[in-house]
Amino acid sequence: MKLSLDFYRRSDVVQIAKELLGKVLYTRRDGKVTGGIITETEAYAGITDRASHAFNNRRTQRTEIMYAQGGVAYVYLCYGIHHLFNVVTNREDIPHAVLIRSIKPYSGIDTIIRRRGLPPDYLSGSKRGICTGPGTVSQGLGIKTVDSGVDLAGSMIWIEDKGIRVQKKNILETPRIGVDYAGADALLPYRFTAEI
């Protein structure tokens, strides 16, 4: 079942980041549907979070989508190479977001492997190393910066609850990665991983 917009429009971005673990992120590109079980997320708490692109109410052409109603995609380019996919949460003008850092391929695996530039026989091994970074998530699912603003209730990019339950005791909480510039906020336990 596709997640409702109400799921994204709640106020607790940290709770949403935890609850996204075990959900399945899907894309439809050129008639091909691909999807992966979300296994790692990071929460970004808007204008009060020094690690957030919207810290101190920063509004730019790139970040403006973060101020939309929850339930849309925020995709940005990192280091001029990697397209990173985020889920915008909360109400309009509260720029919370959850970065999807890792997925376990679930649907359209051949297409994901081809997009990643991996050899076809990669399927014979573990699926864990296919999309284990935020850049490889977007590459595998065909997500680009042009998708920023896409409605997650639509048919291009969406997230479903497939009944995969992640117990609280199986969620590892750690500080986020690559946000040392955020001072004390870099130490917040806003990164969540789960073995699925």
N, C-alpha and C positions, 0 to 999 in steps of 0.2 A: 504494500500500500504506500502510495506517495505521501511524503510528509506534508502536513497542512501548513499553510502560512502562519497559523497560530503558533506552531512549534518554534518558528524562527523569531517571532515577534515578542517573545518573553524577555524579561529584563536581565536575567542572570546569564551572561555570556559564558561564564565558567561552567555552569551546569549544562548549558547547551553543548559546549565543547565535549564534555564527558559523554553526554547522551548521543552524540553523533558516532561514537565508537560502535562498531557493529552494524551501522546503517550502510546501505549500498548506494554509492554515487554512480549515476549513469550519464552517458552522453549519447546523442544520436547525430552522426556525421555521415553524409553521403549514403544514407540508407543503412548504415551499420550502427548497431547498438553495442556499446561496450560499457562495462561496469566493474567496480571493485568495492570490496568491503573496507570501510574506513577503519584503519588500525592506529592512526596517530593524528592528533589535532593540537592546535595551540590557540588559546583565547587571547584576544586583544580588546582591552576595555576602554577604547575611545579617548576622549579628551583628557582624562586623568592618568592615562597609561603612557609613560615615556617611550615605550616600545611601539606604540601604535602610530600609524601614519597620520592619524587624526589628533595626535596629542596637542594640547593647548588650542583646540578648536581650529586646527590647520585645515583649510579648505582650498584645494587646488583642482585643476581639471581632472587629475587622476583620482583624487580621493573623494570627490564630490559624491560618487555613488555610495560611499560608506554612510552618508547621511540620509539615504533613502529608507523607506519602510523595510524591515527585515524580510528576507526571502528572495533576495537577488544575489547574483554573483559579483564579486569584486576580484578582478584578475589584473595583476600588474607584472611588469617585466623586471626581473632581478638580474643585476649585472649585465643588462642588455642581451641576455641569453634565455633565461628560464622564465616561463609564464607560470605564475603562482596563483592558485585558485583558493579563494576565500568565500565563505558564506556570510553575508551581511545579516546581522541580527538586531533585535530591539525595535523601537518605534522610530518614526521619522525624526531626524535631527539628533539622534543618539547613535554615534558612529561606532558601534561594536561590530566585531567580525571574528570569525574562526577560520584559521588557516588549516587546510587539509594537507598534512605532511606525508601521509603514507596510506596506501591501499593494498589489499590483497586481491589480485584479479579474480573476477567472479563470472563475467560474461564477455563473450567476444575476445577470448584470450589470444587467439591467433592474430587478430588485428592489433591488439595491444602490443604484442611482441614485435610485430612488423613495424609499428610506429616507433617503438623504442630502438629499432635497428639491431635487435638481437637475433641470433641464429634460430631458425625454425626448431631445431632440436632442443632449444632451451626449455621447451615444454616437458621434457623428460626429467628435469630436475625440479627443485623447489620453486614455487611461485613467489616466494618471499622477496627475492632480490629484484623483481621486475619493476616495481613502482614504490621504492622505499625512500623517496625524497620528494619534496613538494614539486620540484621541476619535472621529475619523472612521472609523477601523478598526472600532471597536465599533458605531458608528451604522450603518455600511454592512452589517455582518454581523448586526445585531440583538442584540448582546451587552449585557447589563445586569448591575448589581451582584448581582441575584438568582442569577446564574450562577456566582458565586464558590463554589468547591467542586465544580463539575461535573467528573466523571471524563472525562479526555481519551481514554480507551479506549472511551467510549460512543458514542451516536448523536446527541447534541445539539451538541457542539462537539468537533472532532477535527482532527488534523493529519496530512496524507499526504505521502509521498515520491512524487512523480510523475516522478522521473528528471531534474529540472531541476538541472543541476550549476553551481555557482558556483565559479570558480577563485579560489584564494587571492589572486592578484594583482589580482583585480577587487573585493576587499572593502576598503572604506575604514574605517579604525579612527579614531575621534575620541573626545573626552570626551563624557559624557552631557549632555543638555539640561535646564536648569531645576533643577540641583541645587547651586547656588552655596553653599548653607548647609552643604554637606558638607566644607568646607575642602579639604585636600589630596586627599581622595577624589573631589572634583568633577573633578579633572584626570585621573583614571584613564581610559585609552582603552578604555572598556567599551561604546561605541556602535558598531554595525556597519551599514554600508549597502552595497547592491549594486545596480547597474543591471541590470535583468532585462527 
